[in-house]
Amino acid sequence: MGLGRYTIYLLLAYCICWIKAQQDVPIVKTFNFDLEDIQWSSSTVGFILTASWQVYRTSDEGSTWILQSTNAYMRGITSIESIRMDTVDPNKVLFFGESTSNWQTLDGGQTYTPVISLGNTDTSAGIFFHPSRSGYIIAHTNCDDLTGCTAIYSVDMGNNWDILAENIYQARWGTNDLNNNPVVFLHHADSTSSFGYTPDLGKSLVKLIDWVAGAVFTSRFIFVGALDLSMGMEIELLTCSLAVSGTCTSTASFSRSQFPFGDDLPNSAYTILDDSTGAAWLGVNHGPAYGSRWGNIYISGEEGYRYSLAIEHVNQDFGFYDYSPVHGLEGVYLANNITNWQQNSNDKSINTLVSWDNGGQWAYLTPPTKDASGNPILCTGTCTLNLHGETSWLWGEAAPFYTNENAIGLIVAVGNVGEKLDPTHYNTYLSRDGGVTWQELASGLTIYEFGDHGGILVYADYTQSTNTILYTLDEGTSPSQSFQFDKVRKIKISNIITSPGGTGQKFMVLGTDGTNDYVYTIDFSPLKERVCGNDDYEEWTPSDGRTNKECLLGRRVTYSRRKPQADCFNDRDTDHIVSSDNCVCEWEDWECDLGYTEQQNSDGSFSCALTGNLAPDPPADCPPETTYTVSKGYRKVVGDSCIAGLDLSGVTKWCPGSSAIKSYGWVAAVVVSAIVLALIVAGFFAWRNERVREKIVDAVFPIVEKIRGLRSGGEGSRYSRVGVRPGSLADEEFGLGGDGEGDLEDDSLEDEEGAKELGDNDIANDSFEPRG
């Protein structure tokens, strides 16, 4: 009996250990469908659209997916072509089907209601929800390449539709209302390809600009590409700042974009890259519309139309640039620079650069010294870390450098250590300090995704079929762990995705075995038993690694993030920013203004030298009672909040004829006269004192000599090189020959998220989202 008791204890202990072991591995669910699109209403509720036009819904972050054609409210519906969510309330979802059959849910898919559209909705032409009015929708129907589309609208989530306008290339909601009424901007397919708006949902139309090639709308700006018939059919970019204009409903609110290249370089296509810091980042293709392999990136001021060169010769294909902000860190960017740009060949020599000051200065990435196995990395010549960007992902070659706004400071990417990017040699790298330092995470080419606020990083082989993923729960501090998600089947993994924001603990691995497509949902929640507490977090302040100031964009921001070794999962409501304090202005807070380019001085320092013509002083359009600014060659980096310290801002002047000039004139004359009279009286009595007379002579004469030295260009002037013109910005400086004629691009306008490009006769397409 005693032996039996011990046997029971041993069996019980074995069972407990076995159950515990099962709890310490991820949970896998397998689904057999070909995922075409995925949309999330929340962090747990989402919808999948398959290539066979079927809709699946999850309410548990992808652990289960239920076919919606079996839903009592949507029974029998198997031909959904597109899923679109309300911008204000993502629980409101429209499902566009064949012909005029659409479906609507107002509660995240718990119930559905059929709705009827006016005509066959062309989802490829764009379906757009109002940015602040829930249920307001614009769609395009009956589209034709020559005559455009019929734009229709609904104000009740698709229950009722009305015609907005006919023969339209583009129809978009304005961000701001006009007289409490929604504004809709329209690009007409008329004889002059005009651009305008309607203030009353189509009852009246107002024309603003003619000969428009396309338009792009962001939360801060409206960009319009208009054909400049006097410039050989080149595209002229017009910009309206919503912060300045408010509604952008007048022709005067659109300003012609000003570039440092003037008319010296062709511009066959523009790509709007980013405006998250308040400035517009713009990629400009200076070569032919098709075949050019690089472009220059320019950054605007807050007004959105005065551009300075941020970085030259950035790798790009068809408007997709190897460029990305480091999400979660303001003002930090990565870009791939082509060093042999003169050749314009497929054999590119590419280096990856990083900027920590909104594009003001760029630096090579410091390579790791050891590989993933801990062995020294051997490299001869100039060794930097070089990474693949968006163009590699566009062609299915490699995943791009990747960041997430909730994985603070973390960057994961594929590339190599060497003199340039090697398309045949791949390793996976990780940075946890915004690109200052790097480590080799794994050898080989992988595909990756963040979860749990960066607390989980999952990656897998991207070169061959596999049934194994690798993951790290401590940001690569210890060797990664492997997990077999299928005991039999191997798939070629095409992507790894997670719920919005990368805060969850469930990942979806997408791939095919060559015959069928599969989705594996892998749940990491069993691996850790508790939610992080205060002691599990650390405070971190980013810097550029060159100084100890820890100031980016003029402020010192301290973040809270989980310690790498903390054995816990992050709270979904983690507030990352702990504090933000403005720094004193220094050189890093300023950049060269329009018409000025950074030049290196003989002492190794840098200044902004004039590379174009000085702006007229005063400007031609300068009505009385208004002011204008005369630049010193610098402007504060857009989004920079530094205070006091170095001030390189321009001088503000009143326009001729202003009453302020006249009033200030007689006041100044009286004040100066009084001061001069007082000095004469004081000087007369002081000069009669012999000791005072000797001190005045000793003090004044050295000052006079120093002023003479400044006037002759002596060492006394810190800005001695400001205003020096080193030569015109000619074609040979950018390696462009010929007459610069560029064909206009067709059908190249992307809207909503991601890269947005302007070309000729563009109709908006859905955004390109390289990551899930």
Buried (B, 14 or more C-beta within 10 A) or exposed (E): EEEEEEEEEEEEEEEEEEEEEEEEBBBBBEBEBBBBBBBBBEBBBBBBBBEEBBBBBBBBBBBEBEBBBEBEBBEEBBBBBBBBBBBBBBBBBBBBBBEBBBBBBBEBBEEBBBBEBBBEBBBBBBBBBBBEBBBBBBBBBBBEEEBBBBBBBBBEBBEEBEBBBBBBBBBBBBBBBBEEEBBBBBBBBBEEBBBBBBBEBBEEBEBBBBBBBBBBBBEBBBBBBBBBEEEEBBBBBBBBBBEBBBBBBEEEBBBEBBBBBEEBBBBBBBBBBBBBBBBBBBBBBBBBBBEBBBBBBBBBBBBBBBBBBBBBBBBBBBBBBBBBBBBBBBBBBBBBBBEBBEEBEEEBBBBBBBBBBBBBBBBBBBBBEEBBEEEEBEBEEEBBBBBBBBBBBBEEBBBBBBBBBBBBBBBBBBBBBBBBBEBEEBBBBBBBBBBBBBBBBBEBBBBBBBBBBBBBBBBBBBEEBBBEBBBBBBBBEEBBEEBEBBEEBBBBBBBBBBBBBBBBBBBBBBBBBEEEBBBBBBBBBEBBEEEBEEEBBEEBBBBBBEEEBBBBBBBBBBBBBBBBEBEBBBBBEBEBEBEEEBBEBBBBBBBBBBBBBBBEEEEEEBBBBBBBEEBEEBEEEBEEEEEBBEBBBBBBBBBBBBEEEBEBBBEEBBBEEBEEEEEEEEEEEEEEEEEEEEEEEEEEEEEEEEEEEEEBEEEEEEEEEEEEEEEEEEEEEEEBBBBEEEEEBEBEBBBBEEEBEBBBBBEBBBBBEBBBBBBBBBBBBBEBEBBB
